[in-house]
Every structure is written in structure tokens, then in C-alpha cells.
Amino acid sequence: MSLAPIVLFVYNRPEHTRETLNALAANSLSGESDLYIYADGPKADASAELIAQVNETRKVIHEKRWCRQVSIVESKFNRGLANSVINGVTEVINKHGRVIVLEDDLVTHPFFLTYLNYYLMVYENEEKVISVHGYVYPVKKKIPGPFFLRGADCWGWATWKRGWDLFEPDSKKLLDQIMEGNQVREFNFKNAYDYRSLLEAQVSGQIDSWAIRWYTAAFLLNKLTLYPPVSLVYNIGHDGSGTHKDTIDQTGRDRFNFERFDLKFIAPVEDRSAKKQVEIYLKGSNFFWRQIKQKIRSLYRK
């Protein structure tokens, strides 16, 4: 089968980038895959230290031929992560029709490319399926095999042009549709996680996230994303060094201690049992206090 190209976004974290690239190169299909690396540039007012980190990161991406063929795009100015991802994914997917997406703090299992490429082939013409995801939340109850959830995700994922064409950059438009459709509770995983606040922060300019817009667009269109039963990705960016430093999970390396699961066709229907496990995980021990905060915010809006 034709393998999907990989696109990797890097900025100013040379050691994270090296670990991400070494793990990618250890994938069984890396030698047959093409890699595009987009290196963002420093801001106009960047410190000398940050500029040095950007330059050091660029040295790392040139160290080896990490995959079959490596194409590198080095920006002279700072685009920001959201614009880098949106523009880079669009450019690569318009050329190849499909893409696998990574950022510089995502370390992958050697089975990662095999899994994504297999399901890119299986669901290529299935309109219900918008993407395939390599990460899964560390839920307590074992999930027997790959499963579908409504929406889309952002930690090691893949899609086709037909899927990415559904991305909606207008966050205000997305928020209006969520509110008008009275879909907040379902959008928030039955209020297990406050995605609405993230979307509102995007609308107000407090954050600049491509991921919340990707999830929302897929959710509103009732599209599905396939998840693995165990994570094929762990995030090493929880040291305060990157955009994802405040995200909701930190996956340990011990998550890779598992036997490889079977790849097979899964009917494209949201898995209610798996979704319940994700909801339980997202609620976590802070669920009670998060509910109080959401209630206060709701009263304040009224």
C-alpha cells in the first residue's frame, strides 16, 4: 500500500525533537515513509536564549535522514503553532491526499506507523471516519480493541484530504453552532471536561489552538475518530517547555509495555463502553470542584 507522508512541527526544544525523531526512525515503516519537518522561527522580540534554542533545534533535524526522504521547511519568522499546523497539514495533504501528524513532544511506539497506515487504507472511503488517532487516555478498565469516538484529536493522528477539508478555522461560527444546537453537555463529554471554555478562549483570543477547532468541526458533523486500545504515543512536553504544558494528561513511558494488538476492521459506530471509560478518566478526582466552577461560570454568564 502507499504509505502516508509524516509531517512534524518543531520550534525551540532540541532534546524533545531529537527524542521524537529517534522514536519515529525506530518505527518499522520509517524507512519507507517520507517526512516533512516544519521548523517555526523566533518571534521578533525573542531573547538570545530562545534564538539559540531555535537554532539548536534546526541542527537536530538536519542530523540524520530520519525517514526515507526528509523535506525541511524553516520559517524566517514566527508563525505560531496553530498557523504552522494548519498551513503545513494543508500543504502536505493537498500534495499527497493523506497525512500523519506529529509535534516535537510526541514519542511514538514502533507500531505507530503500521497502525495508522493500515487504518488510513481501511477507512479511506468511509465518510463517517474523519481521522485515526495514535494516543488514548490511560483509562482504568482495559479496552479490548480499537474503537471509535465522535470528534477528532491531536496527539499523533492521521487523516485524508476529505477529512481535513472539513476543518473550520472560524471559532465563533463553531461556538455559535454548539450553543444553538444545545450540544454543550455532549460536546464536553457529558461535562467530564470543559471543551466549551477552550473554544470560548479561542474566540476571545486568549488562546490560539488549531486542535479545539479540529475537534469541534468533527463533532458538529458527527464524524468519528478511531483510537487504539492502548496508547502508541506518549507526550514528553509536560516539563513546562511547550504549548501542551497544561494539557490534561501525562503519559508515562511504561504505557508502552504491552503486546501488539490485532489490526482489523471495526464498524464505524461510536463505542459507548469505551466512551464511558474516557468520561470516567476525564472526570478524575477533581470532577466535583470542576462542576462547581462550571456552575459559577454559568451563573456569571446569565
BALOBA-1460 file (C-alpha; in Angstrom, 3 decimals):
// residues 302
<rec num="1" residu="m" x="0.000" y="0.000" z="0.000"/>
<rec num="2" residu="s" x="1.036" y="3.630" z="-0.461"/>
<rec num="3" residu="l" x="2.317" y="4.969" z="2.843"/>
<rec num="4" residu="a" x="1.174" y="8.333" z="4.146"/>
<rec num="5" residu="p" x="3.775" y="11.095" z="4.483"/>
<rec num="6" residu="i" x="4.555" y="12.269" z="8.008"/>
<rec num="7" residu="v" x="4.620" y="15.928" z="8.952"/>
<rec num="8" residu="l" x="6.431" y="17.060" z="12.110"/>
<rec num="9" residu="f" x="6.243" y="20.532" z="13.665"/>
<rec num="10" residu="v" x="9.204" y="21.777" z="15.723"/>
<rec num="11" residu="y" x="10.253" y="25.046" z="17.316"/>
<rec num="12" residu="n" x="12.723" y="25.538" z="20.175"/>
<rec num="13" residu="r" x="13.120" y="22.215" z="22.001"/>
<rec num="14" residu="p" x="16.154" y="20.386" z="20.603"/>
<rec num="15" residu="e" x="16.180" y="17.474" z="23.069"/>
<rec num="16" residu="h" x="12.449" y="16.842" z="22.755"/>
<rec num="17" residu="t" x="12.807" y="16.988" z="18.980"/>
<rec num="18" residu="r" x="15.696" y="14.507" z="18.977"/>
<rec num="19" residu="e" x="13.756" y="12.040" z="21.124"/>
<rec num="20" residu="t" x="10.685" y="12.378" z="18.911"/>
<rec num="21" residu="l" x="12.747" y="11.817" z="15.758"/>
<rec num="22" residu="n" x="14.692" y="8.876" z="17.194"/>
<rec num="23" residu="a" x="11.435" y="7.160" z="18.139"/>
<rec num="24" residu="l" x="9.971" y="7.866" z="14.707"/>
<rec num="25" residu="a" x="13.063" y="6.452" z="12.997"/>
<rec num="26" residu="a" x="12.658" y="3.277" z="15.090"/>
<rec num="27" residu="n" x="9.213" y="2.666" z="13.585"/>
<rec num="28" residu="s" x="9.103" y="-0.375" z="11.324"/>
<rec num="29" residu="l" x="7.863" y="1.660" z="8.328"/>
<rec num="30" residu="s" x="10.046" y="4.758" z="8.755"/>
<rec num="31" residu="g" x="12.481" y="3.647" z="6.049"/>
<rec num="32" residu="e" x="9.627" y="3.546" z="3.547"/>
<rec num="33" residu="s" x="7.961" y="6.807" z="4.636"/>
<rec num="34" residu="d" x="8.564" y="10.415" z="3.626"/>
<rec num="35" residu="l" x="8.920" y="13.064" z="6.331"/>
<rec num="36" residu="y" x="8.212" y="16.789" z="6.163"/>
<rec num="37" residu="i" x="9.589" y="18.904" z="9.024"/>
<rec num="38" residu="y" x="8.294" y="22.428" z="9.592"/>
<rec num="39" residu="a" x="10.585" y="24.467" z="11.850"/>
<rec num="40" residu="d" x="8.984" y="27.637" z="13.167"/>
<rec num="41" residu="g" x="11.048" y="30.813" z="13.507"/>
<rec num="42" residu="p" x="11.619" y="33.040" z="16.555"/>
<rec num="43" residu="k" x="9.408" y="35.987" z="17.376"/>
<rec num="44" residu="a" x="10.684" y="39.470" z="16.549"/>
<rec num="45" residu="d" x="11.342" y="40.217" z="20.225"/>
<rec num="46" residu="a" x="12.804" y="36.795" z="21.041"/>
<rec num="47" residu="s" x="15.617" y="36.604" z="23.569"/>
<rec num="48" residu="a" x="19.101" y="35.467" z="22.606"/>
<rec num="49" residu="e" x="18.474" y="32.264" z="24.596"/>
<rec num="50" residu="l" x="15.329" y="31.412" z="22.639"/>
<rec num="51" residu="i" x="17.014" y="32.157" z="19.308"/>
<rec num="52" residu="a" x="19.831" y="29.806" z="20.313"/>
<rec num="53" residu="q" x="17.261" y="27.086" z="21.135"/>
<rec num="54" residu="v" x="15.593" y="27.547" z="17.753"/>
<rec num="55" residu="n" x="18.954" y="27.241" z="16.004"/>
<rec num="56" residu="e" x="19.917" y="24.190" z="18.046"/>
<rec num="57" residu="t" x="16.602" y="22.526" z="17.160"/>
<rec num="58" residu="r" x="17.322" y="23.142" z="13.481"/>
<rec num="59" residu="k" x="20.699" y="21.448" z="13.852"/>
<rec num="60" residu="v" x="18.947" y="18.400" z="15.296"/>
<rec num="61" residu="i" x="16.527" y="17.985" z="12.379"/>
<rec num="62" residu="h" x="19.496" y="18.006" z="9.976"/>
<rec num="63" residu="e" x="21.475" y="15.387" z="11.952"/>
<rec num="64" residu="k" x="20.205" y="12.304" z="10.121"/>
<rec num="65" residu="r" x="17.971" y="11.118" z="7.338"/>
<rec num="66" residu="w" x="15.274" y="10.086" z="9.784"/>
<rec num="67" residu="c" x="12.975" y="8.525" z="7.165"/>
<rec num="68" residu="r" x="13.196" y="7.517" z="3.512"/>
<rec num="69" residu="q" x="13.176" y="11.127" z="2.385"/>
<rec num="70" residu="v" x="13.184" y="14.246" z="4.543"/>
<rec num="71" residu="s" x="11.965" y="17.670" z="3.394"/>
<rec num="72" residu="i" x="12.608" y="20.597" z="5.745"/>
<rec num="73" residu="v" x="10.860" y="23.966" z="5.759"/>
<rec num="74" residu="e" x="12.499" y="26.559" z="8.021"/>
<rec num="75" residu="s" x="10.439" y="29.693" z="8.614"/>
<rec num="76" residu="k" x="12.287" y="33.002" z="8.933"/>
<rec num="77" residu="f" x="9.626" y="34.391" z="11.264"/>
<rec num="78" residu="n" x="7.291" y="33.045" z="13.936"/>
<rec num="79" residu="r" x="4.039" y="31.646" z="12.600"/>
<rec num="80" residu="g" x="2.849" y="30.176" z="15.888"/>
<rec num="81" residu="l" x="1.881" y="26.546" z="16.405"/>
<rec num="82" residu="a" x="-1.714" y="26.862" z="15.216"/>
<rec num="83" residu="n" x="-0.839" y="28.558" z="11.924"/>
<rec num="84" residu="s" x="2.113" y="26.230" z="11.401"/>
<rec num="85" residu="v" x="-0.053" y="23.137" z="11.797"/>
<rec num="86" residu="i" x="-2.951" y="24.425" z="9.708"/>
<rec num="87" residu="n" x="-0.735" y="25.602" z="6.852"/>
<rec num="88" residu="g" x="1.666" y="22.655" z="6.979"/>
<rec num="89" residu="v" x="-1.012" y="19.958" z="7.091"/>
<rec num="90" residu="t" x="-2.913" y="21.675" z="4.275"/>
<rec num="91" residu="e" x="0.193" y="21.904" z="2.102"/>
<rec num="92" residu="v" x="1.217" y="18.273" z="2.552"/>
<rec num="93" residu="i" x="-2.280" y="16.820" z="2.307"/>
<rec num="94" residu="n" x="-3.050" y="18.755" z="-0.876"/>
<rec num="95" residu="k" x="0.028" y="17.152" z="-2.398"/>
<rec num="96" residu="h" x="-0.409" y="13.591" z="-1.114"/>
<rec num="97" residu="g" x="-4.101" y="13.175" z="-0.189"/>
<rec num="98" residu="r" x="-3.341" y="11.853" z="3.304"/>
<rec num="99" residu="v" x="-1.013" y="12.713" z="6.168"/>
<rec num="100" residu="i" x="0.292" y="11.597" z="9.576"/>
<rec num="101" residu="v" x="0.838" y="14.485" z="12.009"/>
<rec num="102" residu="l" x="3.286" y="14.800" z="14.912"/>
<rec num="103" residu="e" x="4.622" y="17.581" z="17.114"/>
<rec num="104" residu="d" x="8.019" y="17.820" z="18.770"/>
<rec num="105" residu="d" x="6.947" y="16.393" z="22.132"/>
<rec num="106" residu="l" x="5.295" y="13.191" z="20.922"/>
<rec num="107" residu="v" x="7.280" y="9.964" z="21.158"/>
<rec num="108" residu="t" x="5.850" y="7.003" z="19.279"/>
<rec num="109" residu="h" x="5.809" y="3.234" z="19.671"/>
<rec num="110" residu="p" x="7.483" y="1.298" z="16.797"/>
<rec num="111" residu="f" x="3.998" y="0.051" z="15.807"/>
<rec num="112" residu="f" x="2.652" y="3.614" z="15.394"/>
<rec num="113" residu="l" x="3.143" y="3.997" z="11.617"/>
<rec num="114" residu="t" x="1.902" y="0.480" z="10.900"/>
<rec num="115" residu="y" x="-1.312" y="1.107" z="12.834"/>
<rec num="116" residu="l" x="-2.038" y="4.485" z="11.233"/>
<rec num="117" residu="n" x="-1.246" y="3.429" z="7.683"/>
<rec num="118" residu="y" x="-3.370" y="0.293" z="7.982"/>
<rec num="119" residu="y" x="-6.443" y="2.210" z="9.106"/>
<rec num="120" residu="l" x="-5.863" y="5.017" z="6.620"/>
<rec num="121" residu="m" x="-6.225" y="2.327" z="3.977"/>
<rec num="122" residu="v" x="-9.220" y="0.603" z="5.590"/>
<rec num="123" residu="y" x="-11.323" y="3.744" z="6.072"/>
<rec num="124" residu="e" x="-10.108" y="5.784" z="3.118"/>
<rec num="125" residu="n" x="-13.570" y="5.925" z="1.559"/>
<rec num="126" residu="e" x="-15.653" y="5.794" z="4.745"/>
<rec num="127" residu="e" x="-17.181" y="9.258" z="5.070"/>
<rec num="128" residu="k" x="-18.161" y="8.702" z="8.713"/>
<rec num="129" residu="v" x="-14.499" y="8.451" z="9.723"/>
<rec num="130" residu="i" x="-12.585" y="11.736" z="9.814"/>
<rec num="131" residu="s" x="-9.291" y="10.613" z="11.357"/>
<rec num="132" residu="v" x="-7.222" y="7.948" z="13.100"/>
<rec num="133" residu="h" x="-5.553" y="8.715" z="16.427"/>
<rec num="134" residu="g" x="-2.434" y="7.158" z="17.972"/>
<rec num="135" residu="y" x="-2.963" y="8.217" z="21.581"/>
<rec num="136" residu="v" x="-5.602" y="7.017" z="24.018"/>
<rec num="137" residu="y" x="-6.303" y="8.182" z="27.560"/>
<rec num="138" residu="p" x="-4.923" y="5.866" z="30.286"/>
<rec num="139" residu="v" x="-8.325" y="4.538" z="31.321"/>
<rec num="140" residu="k" x="-8.533" y="2.051" z="34.182"/>
<rec num="141" residu="k" x="-10.651" y="-0.623" z="32.526"/>
<rec num="142" residu="k" x="-8.994" y="-2.489" z="29.664"/>
<rec num="143" residu="i" x="-10.426" y="-1.740" z="26.224"/>
<rec num="144" residu="p" x="-10.290" y="-4.895" z="24.064"/>
<rec num="145" residu="g" x="-9.507" y="-3.320" z="20.692"/>
<rec num="146" residu="p" x="-9.558" y="-0.163" z="18.547"/>
<rec num="147" residu="f" x="-12.713" y="1.907" z="18.982"/>
<rec num="148" residu="f" x="-14.477" y="4.980" z="17.632"/>
<rec num="149" residu="l" x="-15.384" y="8.235" z="19.376"/>
<rec num="150" residu="r" x="-17.187" y="11.253" z="17.990"/>
<rec num="151" residu="g" x="-14.916" y="14.191" z="17.143"/>
<rec num="152" residu="a" x="-11.192" y="14.422" z="16.403"/>
<rec num="153" residu="d" x="-7.969" y="14.623" z="18.389"/>
<rec num="154" residu="c" x="-4.418" y="15.978" z="18.290"/>
<rec num="155" residu="w" x="-1.663" y="13.751" z="19.762"/>
<rec num="156" residu="g" x="-0.274" y="11.693" z="16.883"/>
<rec num="157" residu="w" x="-3.017" y="11.442" z="14.286"/>
<rec num="158" residu="a" x="-3.737" y="10.921" z="10.621"/>
<rec num="159" residu="t" x="-6.386" y="11.949" z="8.132"/>
<rec num="160" residu="w" x="-7.254" y="12.228" z="4.468"/>
<rec num="161" residu="k" x="-7.858" y="15.313" z="2.353"/>
<rec num="162" residu="r" x="-11.612" y="14.696" z="2.515"/>
<rec num="163" residu="g" x="-11.342" y="14.859" z="6.315"/>
<rec num="164" residu="w" x="-9.062" y="17.881" z="6.602"/>
<rec num="165" residu="d" x="-11.228" y="19.790" z="4.139"/>
<rec num="166" residu="l" x="-13.858" y="19.816" z="6.918"/>
<rec num="167" residu="f" x="-11.602" y="21.793" z="9.281"/>
<rec num="168" residu="e" x="-13.311" y="25.070" z="10.204"/>
<rec num="169" residu="p" x="-10.978" y="27.957" z="11.200"/>
<rec num="170" residu="d" x="-13.822" y="30.259" z="12.343"/>
<rec num="171" residu="s" x="-14.119" y="29.507" z="16.078"/>
<rec num="172" residu="k" x="-17.025" y="31.943" z="16.544"/>
<rec num="173" residu="k" x="-19.024" y="30.068" z="13.942"/>
<rec num="174" residu="l" x="-18.249" y="26.792" z="15.689"/>
<rec num="175" residu="l" x="-19.207" y="28.110" z="19.132"/>
<rec num="176" residu="d" x="-22.486" y="29.513" z="17.822"/>
<rec num="177" residu="q" x="-23.402" y="26.117" z="16.375"/>
<rec num="178" residu="i" x="-22.602" y="24.337" z="19.656"/>
<rec num="179" residu="m" x="-24.738" y="26.772" z="21.644"/>
<rec num="180" residu="e" x="-27.624" y="26.973" z="19.170"/>
<rec num="181" residu="g" x="-27.768" y="23.192" z="18.936"/>
<rec num="182" residu="n" x="-27.863" y="22.810" z="22.725"/>
<rec num="183" residu="q" x="-24.930" y="20.391" z="22.476"/>
<rec num="184" residu="v" x="-22.680" y="21.668" z="25.258"/>
<rec num="185" residu="r" x="-23.072" y="18.666" z="27.570"/>
<rec num="186" residu="e" x="-22.268" y="16.120" z="24.874"/>
<rec num="187" residu="f" x="-19.508" y="18.352" z="23.492"/>
<rec num="188" residu="n" x="-17.988" y="18.392" z="26.998"/>
<rec num="189" residu="f" x="-18.045" y="14.579" z="27.253"/>
<rec num="190" residu="k" x="-21.108" y="14.750" z="29.495"/>
<rec num="191" residu="n" x="-19.399" y="17.601" z="31.375"/>
<rec num="192" residu="a" x="-16.342" y="15.488" z="32.129"/>
<rec num="193" residu="y" x="-14.070" y="18.088" z="30.505"/>
<rec num="194" residu="d" x="-14.762" y="21.740" z="29.728"/>
<rec num="195" residu="y" x="-14.126" y="21.927" z="25.980"/>
<rec num="196" residu="r" x="-16.568" y="24.817" z="25.679"/>
<rec num="197" residu="s" x="-14.280" y="27.052" z="27.739"/>
<rec num="198" residu="l" x="-11.389" y="26.209" z="25.426"/>
<rec num="199" residu="l" x="-13.496" y="27.129" z="22.418"/>
<rec num="200" residu="e" x="-14.596" y="30.370" z="24.097"/>
<rec num="201" residu="a" x="-10.950" y="31.176" z="24.858"/>
<rec num="202" residu="q" x="-10.176" y="30.653" z="21.187"/>
<rec num="203" residu="v" x="-12.987" y="33.029" z="20.210"/>
<rec num="204" residu="s" x="-11.779" y="35.713" z="22.637"/>
<rec num="205" residu="g" x="-8.153" y="35.394" z="21.548"/>
<rec num="206" residu="q" x="-6.896" y="34.102" z="24.899"/>
<rec num="207" residu="i" x="-5.505" y="31.006" z="23.188"/>
<rec num="208" residu="d" x="-4.650" y="30.083" z="19.612"/>
<rec num="209" residu="s" x="-5.495" y="26.417" z="19.156"/>
<rec num="210" residu="w" x="-5.996" y="24.517" z="15.938"/>
<rec num="211" residu="a" x="-6.902" y="21.415" z="17.988"/>
<rec num="212" residu="i" x="-10.090" y="22.738" z="19.628"/>
<rec num="213" residu="r" x="-11.329" y="23.845" z="16.213"/>
<rec num="214" residu="w" x="-10.491" y="20.449" z="14.692"/>
<rec num="215" residu="y" x="-12.348" y="18.607" z="17.461"/>
<rec num="216" residu="t" x="-15.359" y="20.932" z="17.277"/>
<rec num="217" residu="a" x="-15.687" y="20.786" z="13.497"/>
<rec num="218" residu="a" x="-15.609" y="16.984" z="13.562"/>
<rec num="219" residu="f" x="-18.035" y="16.829" z="16.493"/>
<rec num="220" residu="l" x="-20.595" y="19.090" z="14.827"/>
<rec num="221" residu="l" x="-20.527" y="16.988" z="11.662"/>
<rec num="222" residu="n" x="-20.955" y="13.754" z="13.671"/>
<rec num="223" residu="k" x="-17.659" y="12.404" z="12.371"/>
<rec num="224" residu="l" x="-15.727" y="9.632" z="14.090"/>
<rec num="225" residu="t" x="-12.095" y="9.120" z="15.045"/>
<rec num="226" residu="l" x="-10.551" y="5.702" z="15.602"/>
<rec num="227" residu="y" x="-8.476" y="5.203" z="18.772"/>
<rec num="228" residu="p" x="-6.131" y="2.340" z="19.714"/>
<rec num="229" residu="p" x="-6.908" y="0.210" z="22.799"/>
<rec num="230" residu="v" x="-3.514" y="1.201" z="24.276"/>
<rec num="231" residu="s" x="-1.521" y="4.329" z="23.583"/>
<rec num="232" residu="l" x="1.059" y="4.287" z="20.801"/>
<rec num="233" residu="v" x="2.141" y="7.811" z="21.764"/>
<rec num="234" residu="y" x="3.402" y="9.428" z="24.933"/>
<rec num="235" residu="n" x="3.868" y="13.129" z="25.486"/>
<rec num="236" residu="i" x="7.223" y="14.338" z="26.828"/>
<rec num="237" residu="g" x="6.243" y="18.019" z="26.827"/>
<rec num="238" residu="h" x="4.910" y="18.292" z="30.382"/>
<rec num="239" residu="d" x="8.010" y="19.968" z="31.781"/>
<rec num="240" residu="g" x="6.735" y="23.497" z="31.143"/>
<rec num="241" residu="s" x="8.632" y="23.758" z="27.872"/>
<rec num="242" residu="g" x="5.885" y="23.790" z="25.289"/>
<rec num="243" residu="t" x="2.390" y="24.612" z="24.152"/>
<rec num="244" residu="h" x="0.953" y="21.441" z="25.715"/>
<rec num="245" residu="k" x="2.394" y="22.010" z="29.203"/>
<rec num="246" residu="d" x="-1.067" y="22.498" z="30.728"/>
<rec num="247" residu="t" x="-2.897" y="19.678" z="28.971"/>
<rec num="248" residu="i" x="-4.923" y="17.150" z="30.867"/>
<rec num="249" residu="d" x="-2.660" y="14.115" z="30.795"/>
<rec num="250" residu="q" x="0.891" y="12.972" z="31.243"/>
<rec num="251" residu="t" x="1.524" y="9.568" z="29.749"/>
<rec num="252" residu="g" x="4.419" y="7.605" z="31.233"/>
<rec num="253" residu="r" x="6.832" y="5.513" z="29.223"/>
<rec num="254" residu="d" x="5.536" y="2.394" z="30.962"/>
<rec num="255" residu="r" x="2.416" y="2.709" z="28.794"/>
<rec num="256" residu="f" x="4.427" y="1.052" z="26.014"/>
<rec num="257" residu="n" x="4.676" y="-2.205" z="27.950"/>
<rec num="258" residu="f" x="2.014" y="-4.127" z="26.039"/>
<rec num="259" residu="e" x="1.587" y="-6.814" z="23.451"/>
<rec num="260" residu="r" x="0.826" y="-5.626" z="19.950"/>
<rec num="261" residu="f" x="-2.903" y="-5.714" z="19.246"/>
<rec num="262" residu="d" x="-4.583" y="-7.075" z="16.131"/>
<rec num="263" residu="l" x="-5.456" y="-4.789" z="13.243"/>
<rec num="264" residu="k" x="-8.904" y="-5.472" z="11.855"/>
<rec num="265" residu="f" x="-11.972" y="-3.702" z="10.538"/>
<rec num="266" residu="i" x="-14.121" y="-2.039" z="13.214"/>
<rec num="267" residu="a" x="-17.666" y="-0.959" z="12.360"/>
<rec num="268" residu="p" x="-17.699" y="2.877" z="12.262"/>
<rec num="269" residu="v" x="-20.006" y="3.429" z="15.244"/>
<rec num="270" residu="e" x="-19.173" y="5.294" z="18.442"/>
<rec num="271" residu="d" x="-18.245" y="2.814" z="21.181"/>
<rec num="272" residu="r" x="-20.388" y="3.724" z="24.213"/>
<rec num="273" residu="s" x="-18.499" y="1.451" z="26.581"/>
<rec num="274" residu="a" x="-15.104" y="2.916" z="25.663"/>
<rec num="275" residu="k" x="-16.533" y="6.425" z="25.783"/>
<rec num="276" residu="k" x="-17.754" y="5.796" z="29.325"/>
<rec num="277" residu="q" x="-14.232" y="4.818" z="30.342"/>
<rec num="278" residu="v" x="-12.864" y="8.021" z="28.827"/>
<rec num="279" residu="e" x="-15.508" y="10.059" z="30.654"/>
<rec num="280" residu="i" x="-14.524" y="8.437" z="33.959"/>
<rec num="281" residu="y" x="-10.885" y="9.240" z="33.304"/>
<rec num="282" residu="l" x="-11.583" y="12.850" z="32.309"/>
<rec num="283" residu="k" x="-13.694" y="13.421" z="35.396"/>
<rec num="284" residu="g" x="-10.886" y="12.233" z="37.645"/>
<rec num="285" residu="s" x="-10.616" y="13.205" z="41.281"/>
<rec num="286" residu="n" x="-11.275" y="16.899" z="40.579"/>
<rec num="287" residu="f" x="-14.668" y="16.370" z="38.979"/>
<rec num="288" residu="f" x="-16.713" y="17.722" z="41.907"/>
<rec num="289" residu="w" x="-14.799" y="21.010" z="42.042"/>
<rec num="290" residu="r" x="-14.815" y="21.402" z="38.273"/>
<rec num="291" residu="q" x="-18.598" y="21.031" z="38.322"/>
<rec num="292" residu="i" x="-18.850" y="23.825" z="40.903"/>
<rec num="293" residu="k" x="-16.630" y="26.083" z="38.792"/>
<rec num="294" residu="q" x="-18.730" y="25.386" z="35.695"/>
<rec num="295" residu="k" x="-21.895" y="26.219" z="37.634"/>
<rec num="296" residu="i" x="-20.393" y="29.524" z="38.829"/>
<rec num="297" residu="r" x="-19.329" y="30.413" z="35.272"/>
<rec num="298" residu="s" x="-22.820" y="29.553" z="34.020"/>
<rec num="299" residu="l" x="-24.448" y="31.823" z="36.616"/>
<rec num="300" residu="y" x="-21.995" y="34.599" z="35.820"/>
<rec num="301" residu="r" x="-22.874" y="34.425" z="32.101"/>
<rec num="302" residu="k" x="-26.578" y="34.660" z="32.948"/>
